Amino acid sequence: MLHFIFAFIVLIHGFIHLLGFAHELAFTEDDEVRFHPISRFKGFAKIESVLWFATYGLFLAAAILFMFYAHSWWLVATAGVVLSQTLIILDWEEAKYGTITNILISLVITSFVWN
């Protein structure tokens, strides 16, 4: 049962990153500049949106691999957590609570690797 719950958490976390992808592509009504200073660079929003989508793909793949008991799931999940946390730091005010899920996923990864 815990196996399915963890896979569901990873999958939902991935879908939340899909929302980040959609959010980065959306334009605001008055085209104001985002809060973090990196976004001032032209084209960074598009790159960041692709990174949000890539993180979604990594978490989706990790959940599928985990459900089929593939031993390499933790490599994909680790890449997803690292990229996820980087994006969360860039959009801290909106995405800071995703850190809790990343910590949970990291704990399961650590437990799996050490056993």
GIDAKA-V733543 format. One record per pair of residues at least 24 apart in sequence whose C-alpha atoms are under 10 Angstrom apart, sorted by the first residue. I is the first residue (numbers start at 1). J is the second residue. If there is no record, write none. Layout:
i=(I,I)
j=(J,J)
//
This chain:
i=(3,3,3,4,4,4,6,6,6,6,6,6,7,7,7,7,7,7,7,7,7,8,8,8,8,9,9,9,9,9,10,10,10,10,10,10,10,10,10,10,10,10,10,10,10,11,11,11,11,11,11,11,11,11,12,12,12,12,12,13,13,13,13,13,13,13,13,13,14,14,14,14,14,14,14,14,14,14,14,14,14,14,15,15,15,15,15,15,16,16,16,16,16,16,17,17,17,17,17,17,17,17,17,17,17,17,17,17,18,18,18,18,18,18,18,18,18,19,19,19,19,20,20,20,20,20,20,20,20,20,20,20,20,20,21,21,21,21,21,21,21,21,21,21,21,21,22,22,22,22,23,23,24,24,24,24,25,25,34,35,35,35,35,36,36,36,36,36,37,38,39,48,48,49,51,51,51,51,52,52,52,52,52,54,54,54,55,55,55,55,55,55,55,55,56,56,56,58,58,59,71,71,73,73,74,74,74,74,74,74,74,75,75,77,77,77,77,78,78,78,78,78,80,81,81,82)
j=(66,67,69,63,66,67,63,66,67,104,105,108,59,60,62,63,64,65,66,67,105,60,63,64,67,59,63,101,104,105,56,58,59,60,61,62,63,64,66,77,80,101,102,104,105,56,57,58,59,60,61,62,63,64,56,59,60,63,101,55,56,59,60,84,98,101,102,105,52,53,54,55,56,57,58,59,60,61,62,63,80,84,53,55,56,57,59,60,52,53,55,56,95,98,49,51,52,53,54,55,56,57,59,84,87,88,95,98,49,50,51,52,53,54,55,56,57,49,52,53,56,48,49,50,51,52,53,55,56,87,88,91,94,95,45,46,47,48,49,50,51,52,53,54,55,56,49,50,52,53,49,52,48,49,50,52,49,50,91,90,91,92,93,89,90,91,92,93,90,90,90,87,90,87,83,84,86,87,80,83,84,87,88,80,83,84,79,80,81,82,83,84,85,87,80,83,84,83,84,84,112,113,109,112,105,106,108,109,110,112,113,109,113,102,105,106,109,102,105,106,109,110,105,105,106,106)
//
